[in-house]
Amino acid sequence: MHPVDPEQVDEIVGARLRQLPLPRAPRTLLPRVMAATQQWARRPWYARAWFTWPLGWQVASIAVFCAIGACAVMVVPSLESAAARIATAYIASTGGGVVGAGGRLEATMNAVVILWRAVIRPVAPYVFAFAALMCGACAVFAAALNHVAFGRTVQP
């Protein structure tokens, strides 16, 4: 056997692969695909995408979701007041320990406010600008990588 130049290996392998016969699909493939397609098309309307539903059912579903939202808006305040009553009853039963915890909480909140005003607030615009710049750089890099690696451009 004589030595082969590494640059010719691709050409030799490509030529041999082109000489191979194309694989054939099983005879049962097309009937199975057609049966699955027909079964998919015969699904009931409610099992399909919402935009393909009949107009009356679309309107009814929107009305149901609006009713659920309205009920939630009406129920949340009563749940909130019930939670406040339960919390008040619990705090009243615990007694004086809560008063000391309130003072510690106030001191902690004052410390957080001072740190925010002195350290974080002056730096926050620069941090957000840097994060936005990095997001833009990542988007540009992804577009370049898509173009170079896959040889395509994004279609508008």
Residue, then its C-alpha position, 0 to 999 in steps of 0.5 A: m500500500h502506498p502512502v496517501d497525502p493527507e490533503q487527498v484523503d478527503e477527496i478519496v473518501g468523498a469519491r468513495l462515498r458518492q459511489l455508494p447507493l442511496p439508502r431506500a426508505p422502507r415501503t411502509l414509511l409513506p403509508r404510516v406518514m400519511a395515516a399520521t397526517q390524516q389523524w392529526a388533521r382529524r383532531p377535534w377543534y379543541a385539541r388544535a391551536w386556539f387561533t383555529w378554534p371557531l370564533g364563538w368558542q374563542v370569544a367564550s374562552i376569552a370571557v371565561f378568562c376575564a371572569i376568572g381574572a375578575c374573581a381573582v381581583m375581588v377575592v385577593p382583597s378579602l384574602e389580604s384582610a384575612a391574612a392581616r387579621i391572622a398576623t395581628a392575632y399572632i403578633a398580639s399573642t407573642g407579646g413584648g418580643v415583637v417590640g424589640a424585633g421592631g427596633r432591630l428591624e428599623a435599625t437594619m432598614n436605616a443601615v440599608v438606606i444609608l448604604w443604598r444612598a452612599v454606595i449603590r445609587p452612585v454606581a448603579p447607572y454605570v453598572f446598568a450601562f455596562a450590563a447593556l453594553m455587554c448584552g449588545a456585545c453578546a448579540v453582535f458576537a452571536a450574529a457573527l458566530n452564526h454568520v461564520a459558523f453556519g454561513r447564513t444571515v438572519q432573515p428579516 
